[in-house]
Amino acid sequence: MSATIIASLAQGVESVPFVKPNMDYYALAPELILVGTIVVLALLDAIKLDRARAAMPAIAGLGFLAAIIPLVTLAVDGTTRVLLDGSYVVDSMSLVLKALFIVSAYIVVLLSTNYMAEGDYWESEYYLLLVCSVLGMTVMASSRDLIGIFVALELLSIPAYMMAAWRKGDSRSNEAGLKYYLMGVFASAILLYGLSLAYGLGGSTQLTEVGLNIAQMGTEGVPVVTLALLFVIIGFGFKVSAVPFHVWAPDTYEGAPTPVTAFLAVLSKGAGFVALIMVTYFAFIVRSDVIEPAFFVLSVASMTVGNLIALRQNNVIRMLAYSGIAQAGFMLAPFAVAGSDPLVALQATINYLVIYAAMNLGAFAVIIAITRKTRSAEIDDLGGLFSYMPGMTVAFTVFLASLIGIPPLGGWWAKFGVFASLVNAETGLGWALAVIMAINTAIAAYYYLKVARAMWFDDVPEVDTSPVSTPAPLTFAVGVTLIATLVFGIVPQVLNDVTTFTPVAIGG
């Protein structure tokens, strides 16, 4: 009898022939280049050991630069490429997001080169983990499938857990890594449950199919849709450090190596927002009556709590951690009016992500340069910085002013885009959010200007004020981010032309 069962099963298997998926390797070129970079880094580390130490940052940086080339050619081609029956899409939006991740990662390599080489810890695996995490982000940008999104999220998260605890002899770094890991695993479990509910609602793992089936359910499915959205928001809220899922961020940012802090504050947060964009705009946008109040509460809580706690900080890195929480609230605001005009809301969020990456990476680059001299990130120790580091003082002031939103710097255009999306929605939630955002912008200006005042006008503490040289990679990183911050503010149309997507690009 068992033989009969086995034979019938075998016959059933044979009746369903394997169909090879149609793969467009040109569309996958950026990901394939990153995979090749990972292989080279792993082999070089295994074969050459200590002798490969100096070459690791250069190989990682070249890998990121090489991955940009197919992004540009794919963008010039302009063809939307659909793989795996719609589960993986390479379109204008995904190319912009991939470029954001890869360019930002290259800046992180510049921040890390001398920082890691001068530390008392092995550095080779660091760059391997960095590229692995960025690979997950690029996959995230093209995923239009629940499974793909979750796998990409774990691929980018697991290396980040290890990077946060990279200073193995430092108890604060160990605490940072442990908190990040435990909270991350817990959030992933909740997210997975939310995605499983979305699958149950939609009967498919593809986001567009989930959205269509949710729309057909009408009001009957509101309780389950609300529950699924709640779990999804909790999972992704951890990644974007939104209140009340932010408790890991300040300690992790302070304890992790500063380049890793920049990585978490910009790239990891950005990846969380990209995942949230995919799920919201492709699957849940049909129930704007459910998603908009949820994001309203999340946005208000994040920007308000983040700013109020940032007022009390005396450490620049912790201040930027809470500032990042508030900035997440600003970026979440367009989600609260997404149903009114999805294209405008989407562009506002992505513009903010790009500009935030430039000014925040620049701020962390300056902090690394300053702490090479002061050995401290306390605001009091930055007193009189202009007298012995005038260039870095000017650059840091520009980044702080941009974070406030002062014209003509990039931050003003980021905030203006969000304000415009809220006001043009002409809804009660939109107007309320615009007012709350304006108040929070004024609050943020206070603690940013407090740092600027210390650098320009306070007395110099009793430290060595002799001139200090800044490594070339760090200087280049400051220069690139400074130029980007100025260009995005003075000529915002440059960014707008890139982030103006067609309805196809957002599943419309």
C-alpha positions as CSV (number, residue, x, y, z in Angstrom):
1,M,0.0,0.0,0.0
2,S,2.8,2.4,0.8
3,A,4.3,1.6,-2.6
4,T,1.1,2.6,-4.2
5,I,1.0,5.9,-2.3
6,I,4.6,6.7,-3.2
7,A,3.9,5.9,-6.9
8,S,0.8,8.1,-6.9
9,L,2.7,11.0,-5.3
10,A,5.5,10.6,-7.8
11,Q,3.0,10.6,-10.6
12,G,1.5,13.8,-9.2
13,V,4.9,15.4,-9.1
14,E,5.7,14.4,-12.6
15,S,2.4,15.9,-13.8
16,V,3.5,19.4,-12.8
17,P,6.7,20.2,-14.7
18,F,9.2,22.7,-13.4
19,V,9.0,26.1,-15.2
20,K,12.2,28.0,-15.2
21,P,11.6,31.6,-14.1
22,N,12.4,34.3,-16.7
23,M,15.4,36.1,-15.2
24,D,16.5,39.5,-16.4
25,Y,20.2,39.6,-15.3
26,Y,20.6,43.1,-16.6
27,A,17.9,44.3,-14.2
28,L,19.6,42.3,-11.4
29,A,23.1,43.8,-12.2
30,P,23.4,46.0,-9.1
31,E,22.5,43.1,-6.8
32,L,24.9,40.7,-8.7
33,I,27.7,43.2,-8.4
34,L,27.1,43.4,-4.6
35,V,27.1,39.6,-4.4
36,G,30.4,39.5,-6.3
37,T,31.8,42.1,-3.9
38,I,30.8,40.0,-0.9
39,V,32.5,36.9,-2.4
40,V,35.7,38.8,-3.0
41,L,35.7,40.2,0.5
42,A,35.1,36.8,2.0
43,L,37.7,35.0,0.0
44,L,40.3,37.7,0.5
45,D,39.7,37.7,4.2
46,A,39.9,33.9,4.4
47,I,43.1,33.6,2.3
48,K,45.1,36.7,3.1
49,L,43.9,37.3,6.7
50,D,45.8,40.3,8.2
51,R,47.5,41.1,4.9
52,A,44.1,42.0,3.4
53,R,43.2,44.5,6.1
54,A,44.2,47.6,4.2
55,A,42.4,46.6,1.0
56,M,39.0,45.9,2.5
57,P,37.5,49.4,2.5
58,A,38.8,50.0,-1.0
59,I,37.2,46.9,-2.3
60,A,33.9,47.6,-0.6
61,G,33.9,51.2,-1.9
62,L,34.7,50.1,-5.4
63,G,31.9,47.5,-5.2
64,F,29.4,50.2,-4.4
65,L,30.7,52.5,-7.1
66,A,30.5,49.7,-9.6
67,A,26.9,49.0,-8.6
68,I,25.9,52.6,-9.4
69,I,26.8,52.1,-13.1
70,P,24.0,49.7,-14.0
71,L,21.6,51.8,-12.0
72,V,22.4,54.8,-14.2
73,T,22.1,52.7,-17.5
74,L,18.8,51.2,-16.3
75,A,17.5,54.7,-15.5
76,V,18.5,56.0,-18.9
77,D,16.8,53.0,-20.6
78,G,13.6,53.8,-18.7
79,T,12.0,50.4,-19.1
80,T,10.1,48.9,-16.3
81,R,11.3,45.3,-15.8
82,V,9.1,42.8,-14.0
83,L,10.6,39.5,-12.7
84,L,9.1,36.5,-10.9
85,D,5.6,37.2,-12.0
86,G,5.5,40.6,-10.5
87,S,7.2,39.8,-7.2
88,Y,10.3,41.7,-8.2
89,V,10.1,45.0,-10.1
90,V,12.8,47.3,-11.4
91,D,11.2,50.7,-12.1
92,S,12.0,54.3,-11.7
93,M,11.2,54.3,-8.0
94,S,13.2,51.2,-7.1
95,L,16.2,52.6,-9.0
96,V,16.1,55.9,-7.0
97,L,15.9,54.0,-3.7
98,K,18.7,51.6,-4.7
99,A,20.9,54.6,-5.6
100,L,20.1,56.2,-2.2
101,F,21.2,53.1,-0.4
102,I,24.3,52.4,-2.4
103,V,25.6,56.0,-2.4
104,S,24.9,56.4,1.3
105,A,26.7,53.1,1.9
106,Y,29.7,54.5,0.0
107,I,29.7,57.5,2.3
108,V,29.6,55.1,5.3
109,V,32.7,53.4,3.9
110,L,34.5,56.8,3.8
111,L,33.5,57.4,7.4
112,S,34.7,54.0,8.5
113,T,38.1,53.8,6.7
114,N,40.3,55.5,9.3
115,Y,37.9,55.0,12.2
116,M,38.1,51.2,11.9
117,A,41.8,51.1,11.0
118,E,42.7,53.2,14.1
119,G,40.6,51.1,16.5
120,D,41.7,48.1,18.5
121,Y,39.4,45.7,16.7
122,W,39.5,43.6,13.6
123,E,37.9,45.4,10.6
124,S,37.8,43.0,7.6
125,E,34.5,41.3,8.5
126,Y,33.0,44.8,9.1
127,Y,33.0,45.6,5.4
128,L,31.6,42.2,4.5
129,L,28.7,42.7,6.9
130,L,28.2,46.2,5.5
131,V,27.8,45.1,1.9
132,C,25.6,42.2,2.9
133,S,23.2,44.6,4.7
134,V,23.1,46.9,1.7
135,L,22.3,44.0,-0.5
136,G,19.2,43.4,1.6
137,M,18.3,47.0,1.1
138,T,18.6,46.9,-2.7
139,V,16.4,43.7,-2.7
140,M,13.9,45.5,-0.5
141,A,13.6,48.4,-3.0
142,S,12.4,46.0,-5.8
143,S,10.3,43.6,-3.7
144,R,6.6,43.6,-4.3
145,D,5.9,40.4,-2.4
146,L,5.4,39.8,1.3
147,I,8.0,37.0,1.4
148,G,10.6,39.1,-0.5
149,I,10.1,42.1,1.9
150,F,10.5,39.9,5.0
151,V,13.6,38.1,3.6
152,A,15.2,41.4,2.6
153,L,14.5,42.9,6.0
154,E,16.2,40.0,7.8
155,L,19.1,40.1,5.3
156,L,19.8,43.8,6.1
157,S,19.1,43.5,9.8
158,I,21.2,40.5,10.9
159,P,24.5,42.1,9.8
160,A,23.5,45.4,11.4
161,Y,23.0,43.6,14.8
162,M,26.7,42.5,14.7
163,M,27.9,45.8,13.5
164,A,26.3,47.6,16.4
165,A,28.3,45.5,18.9
166,W,31.6,45.9,16.9
167,R,33.6,47.3,19.8
168,K,33.8,44.0,21.5
169,G,35.8,45.3,24.5
170,D,33.4,48.2,25.1
171,S,30.5,47.4,27.5
172,R,28.4,50.1,25.9
173,S,28.9,48.7,22.4
174,N,28.0,45.2,23.7
175,E,24.8,46.7,25.3
176,A,24.0,48.5,22.1
177,G,24.3,45.3,20.0
178,L,22.3,43.3,22.5
179,K,19.4,45.8,22.8
180,Y,19.3,46.2,19.1
181,Y,19.2,42.4,18.5
182,L,16.6,41.6,21.1
183,M,14.3,44.4,20.1
184,G,14.8,43.6,16.4
185,V,14.0,39.9,16.8
186,F,10.9,40.7,18.8
187,A,9.8,43.3,16.1
188,S,10.5,40.8,13.3
189,A,8.2,38.2,15.0
190,I,5.4,40.7,15.3
191,L,5.9,41.9,11.7
192,L,5.8,38.3,10.4
193,Y,2.4,37.8,12.1
194,G,1.1,41.0,10.5
195,L,2.3,39.9,7.1
196,S,0.7,36.5,7.6
197,L,-2.6,38.2,8.3
198,A,-2.1,40.3,5.1
199,Y,-1.6,37.0,3.3
200,G,-4.7,35.6,4.8
201,L,-6.7,38.6,3.7
202,G,-5.4,38.7,0.2
203,G,-4.9,35.1,-0.6
204,S,-1.6,35.9,-2.2
205,T,1.9,37.0,-1.2
206,Q,2.0,39.7,-4.0
207,L,1.2,43.1,-2.6
208,T,-1.1,44.2,-5.5
209,E,-3.2,41.1,-5.2
210,V,-3.5,41.7,-1.4
211,G,-4.6,45.2,-2.1
212,L,-7.3,44.1,-4.7
213,N,-8.7,41.5,-2.3
214,I,-8.8,43.9,0.6
215,A,-10.7,46.4,-1.5
216,Q,-13.3,43.7,-2.5
217,M,-13.9,42.9,1.2
218,G,-15.5,46.3,1.9
219,T,-16.2,47.2,5.5
220,E,-16.6,43.7,6.6
221,G,-12.9,43.1,6.8
222,V,-12.0,46.3,8.7
223,P,-11.2,44.6,12.0
224,V,-8.8,42.1,10.5
225,V,-7.3,44.8,8.2
226,T,-6.8,47.0,11.2
227,L,-5.1,44.2,13.2
228,A,-2.8,43.3,10.3
229,L,-1.9,47.0,9.8
230,L,-1.2,47.3,13.5
231,F,1.3,44.5,13.6
232,V,3.0,45.7,10.4
233,I,3.4,49.2,11.9
234,I,4.8,47.8,15.1
235,G,7.4,45.7,13.1
236,F,8.4,48.5,10.8
237,G,8.1,51.1,13.5
238,F,11.1,49.5,15.2
239,K,13.2,49.9,12.1
240,V,12.3,53.6,11.6
241,S,12.6,54.2,15.4
242,A,9.1,55.7,15.7
243,V,7.5,56.3,19.1
244,P,6.8,54.1,21.0
245,F,9.1,51.6,19.3
246,H,12.2,53.8,19.7
247,V,13.6,52.8,23.1
248,W,16.5,50.9,21.5
249,A,17.8,53.9,19.4
250,P,19.5,56.3,21.9
251,D,21.6,53.7,23.7
252,T,22.4,51.8,20.5
253,Y,23.4,55.0,18.7
254,E,25.6,56.1,21.5
255,G,27.2,52.7,22.1
256,A,27.8,51.6,18.5
257,P,30.9,52.9,16.6
258,T,30.0,56.3,15.1
259,P,30.1,55.1,11.5
260,V,27.7,52.3,12.4
261,T,25.5,54.9,14.1
262,A,25.4,56.8,10.9
263,F,24.6,53.6,9.1
264,L,21.7,52.8,11.4
265,A,20.4,56.4,11.5
266,V,20.3,56.7,7.7
267,L,20.4,53.4,5.8
268,S,18.6,51.1,8.2
269,K,15.9,53.7,8.9
270,G,15.6,54.4,5.2
271,A,15.1,50.6,4.5
272,G,12.4,50.5,7.1
273,F,10.6,53.4,5.4
274,V,11.0,51.7,2.0
275,A,9.4,48.5,3.3
276,L,6.6,50.6,4.9
277,I,6.1,52.4,1.6
278,M,5.8,49.1,-0.3
279,V,3.2,47.6,2.1
280,T,1.2,50.8,2.5
281,Y,1.0,52.0,-1.0
282,F,0.6,48.7,-2.7
283,A,-1.5,46.7,-0.3
284,F,-3.2,48.9,2.3
285,I,-3.8,52.2,0.4
286,V,-7.3,50.9,-0.5
287,R,-8.3,51.3,3.2
288,S,-7.1,54.8,3.7
289,D,-9.8,55.2,6.4
290,V,-7.8,52.7,8.5
291,I,-4.2,53.6,7.7
292,E,-4.5,57.4,7.9
293,P,-5.5,57.7,11.6
294,A,-2.9,55.1,12.6
295,F,-0.1,57.1,10.9
296,F,-1.4,60.4,12.2
297,V,-0.9,59.1,15.8
298,L,2.5,57.6,15.0
299,S,3.7,60.8,13.3
300,V,2.6,63.1,16.1
301,A,4.0,60.9,18.8
302,S,7.3,60.5,17.1
303,M,8.0,64.1,16.3
304,T,6.8,65.4,19.6
305,V,8.4,62.9,22.0
306,G,11.6,62.9,20.0
307,N,12.0,66.7,20.0
308,L,11.1,67.1,23.7
309,I,13.6,64.5,24.9
310,A,16.3,65.9,22.5
311,L,16.0,69.2,24.4
312,R,17.5,67.6,27.5
313,Q,20.5,65.9,25.8
314,N,24.1,67.0,26.5
315,N,25.7,64.5,24.1
316,V,25.6,65.3,20.4
317,I,25.1,61.7,19.3
318,R,22.2,61.1,21.7
319,M,20.7,64.4,20.6
320,L,20.9,63.2,17.0
321,A,19.4,59.9,18.0
322,Y,16.3,61.7,19.5
323,S,16.4,64.1,16.6
324,G,16.2,61.1,14.2
325,I,13.1,59.9,16.0
326,A,11.5,63.3,15.5
327,Q,12.6,63.3,11.8
328,A,10.9,59.9,11.4
329,G,7.7,61.6,12.6
330,F,8.1,64.2,9.8
331,M,8.7,61.5,7.2
332,L,5.6,59.5,8.5
333,A,3.3,62.6,8.2
334,P,2.6,62.1,4.4
335,F,1.3,58.6,5.2
336,A,-1.5,60.2,7.1
337,V,-2.9,61.8,3.9
338,A,-1.8,59.1,1.5
339,G,-5.3,58.4,0.4
340,S,-5.9,61.9,-0.9
341,D,-3.1,62.0,-3.4
342,P,-0.7,59.0,-3.2
343,L,1.8,60.3,-5.7
344,V,2.3,63.6,-3.9
345,A,2.6,61.9,-0.5
346,L,5.0,59.3,-1.8
347,Q,7.3,62.0,-3.4
348,A,7.3,64.0,-0.2
349,T,8.5,61.0,1.8
350,I,11.1,59.9,-0.7
351,N,12.5,63.5,-1.1
352,Y,12.7,63.7,2.7
353,L,14.6,60.4,2.8
354,V,17.2,61.5,0.2
355,I,17.8,64.9,1.8
356,Y,17.8,63.4,5.3
357,A,20.5,61.0,4.2
358,A,22.8,63.8,2.9
359,M,22.5,66.1,5.9
360,N,22.6,63.4,8.6
361,L,25.5,61.5,7.1
362,G,27.3,64.9,6.8
363,A,26.6,65.6,10.5
364,F,28.0,62.3,11.6
365,A,31.0,62.8,9.4
366,V,31.7,66.1,11.1
367,I,31.2,64.5,14.6
368,I,33.8,61.8,13.7
369,A,36.3,64.5,12.6
370,I,35.6,66.5,15.8
371,T,35.9,63.6,18.2
372,R,39.3,62.7,16.7
373,K,40.4,65.9,18.4
374,T,38.1,66.3,21.4
375,R,37.7,62.6,22.3
376,S,34.2,63.6,23.5
377,A,30.8,64.2,21.9
378,E,29.6,66.2,24.8
379,I,28.2,69.6,23.8
380,D,30.2,71.4,26.5
381,D,33.4,70.0,24.9
382,L,32.5,71.7,21.6
383,G,32.9,75.1,23.1
384,G,34.9,77.5,20.9
385,L,35.3,74.9,18.2
386,F,35.5,77.5,15.5
387,S,38.8,78.8,16.9
388,Y,40.7,75.7,16.1
389,M,38.5,73.7,13.6
390,P,36.8,76.5,11.6
391,G,36.0,74.4,8.5
392,M,34.3,71.6,10.4
393,T,32.4,74.2,12.5
394,V,31.0,75.8,9.3
395,A,30.1,72.5,7.8
396,F,28.4,71.3,11.0
397,T,26.5,74.5,11.3
398,V,25.2,74.1,7.7
399,F,24.0,70.5,8.5
400,L,22.3,71.7,11.7
401,A,20.6,74.5,9.9
402,S,19.4,72.1,7.2
403,L,18.0,69.8,9.9
404,I,16.0,72.7,11.2
405,G,14.7,73.5,7.7
406,I,16.3,76.9,7.1
407,P,16.3,78.0,3.5
408,P,18.1,77.7,1.1
409,L,19.4,74.4,2.5
410,G,18.1,70.9,1.6
411,G,16.1,70.5,4.8
412,W,13.8,73.4,4.0
413,W,12.7,71.7,0.8
414,A,12.2,68.3,2.6
415,K,9.9,70.0,5.1
416,F,8.2,72.1,2.5
417,G,7.3,69.0,0.5
418,V,5.8,67.4,3.6
419,F,3.9,70.6,4.5
420,A,2.6,70.9,0.9
421,S,1.3,67.3,0.9
422,L,-0.5,67.8,4.2
423,V,-2.1,71.1,3.2
424,N,-3.0,70.1,-0.3
425,A,-4.8,67.0,1.1
426,E,-7.4,69.4,2.5
427,T,-8.4,67.1,5.3
428,G,-8.7,67.6,9.0
429,L,-5.8,65.3,9.7
430,G,-3.6,67.1,7.2
431,W,-4.2,70.5,8.6
432,A,-3.7,69.3,12.2
433,L,-0.5,67.6,11.3
434,A,0.8,70.7,9.5
435,V,0.3,72.8,12.6
436,I,1.9,70.2,14.9
437,M,4.8,69.9,12.5
438,A,5.4,73.7,12.5
439,I,5.4,73.7,16.3
440,N,7.9,70.8,16.4
441,T,10.1,72.5,13.9
442,A,10.4,75.5,16.2
443,I,11.2,73.1,19.2
444,A,13.9,71.4,17.1
445,A,15.5,74.7,16.2
446,Y,16.2,75.4,19.9
447,Y,18.5,72.4,20.5
448,Y,20.2,72.5,17.1
449,L,21.0,76.2,17.6
450,K,22.3,75.4,21.2
451,V,25.0,73.2,19.6
452,A,25.8,76.0,17.0
453,R,26.1,78.6,19.8
454,A,28.5,76.5,21.7
455,M,30.8,76.0,18.7
456,W,30.8,79.7,17.7
457,F,30.5,81.7,20.9
458,D,31.3,79.6,24.1
459,D,34.7,79.6,25.7
460,V,37.2,76.8,24.7
461,P,37.4,74.1,27.4
462,E,40.8,73.2,28.7
463,V,41.8,70.9,25.8
464,D,44.5,70.9,23.2
465,T,43.5,73.5,20.6
466,S,46.3,72.9,18.2
467,P,45.3,72.3,14.5
468,V,44.3,68.7,13.7
469,S,44.4,67.0,10.3
470,T,41.3,65.3,9.0
471,P,41.9,62.1,6.9
472,A,41.2,62.5,3.2
473,P,38.2,60.0,3.1
474,L,36.5,61.9,5.9
475,T,37.1,65.3,4.3
476,F,35.7,64.0,1.0
477,A,32.6,62.6,2.8
478,V,31.9,66.0,4.4
479,G,32.4,67.7,1.1
480,V,30.1,65.5,-0.8
481,T,27.3,65.6,1.7
482,L,27.7,69.4,2.1
483,I,27.4,69.9,-1.7
484,A,24.3,67.6,-1.8
485,T,22.7,69.5,1.1
486,L,23.2,72.8,-0.7
487,V,22.2,71.6,-4.1
488,F,19.0,70.0,-2.9
489,G,18.0,73.3,-1.2
490,I,19.1,75.8,-3.9
491,V,18.0,73.8,-6.9
492,P,15.3,71.4,-5.6
493,Q,14.1,70.7,-9.1
494,V,17.1,68.5,-9.5
495,L,15.7,66.1,-6.9
496,N,12.1,66.6,-8.0
497,D,12.9,65.5,-11.6
498,V,14.3,62.2,-10.3
499,T,11.5,61.4,-7.8
500,T,8.5,62.2,-10.0
501,F,7.2,58.7,-10.6
502,T,4.5,57.4,-12.9
503,P,1.4,55.7,-11.5
504,V,2.9,52.4,-12.6
505,A,5.8,52.9,-10.3
506,I,3.5,52.9,-7.2
507,G,1.2,50.3,-8.3
508,G,-1.4,52.7,-9.6
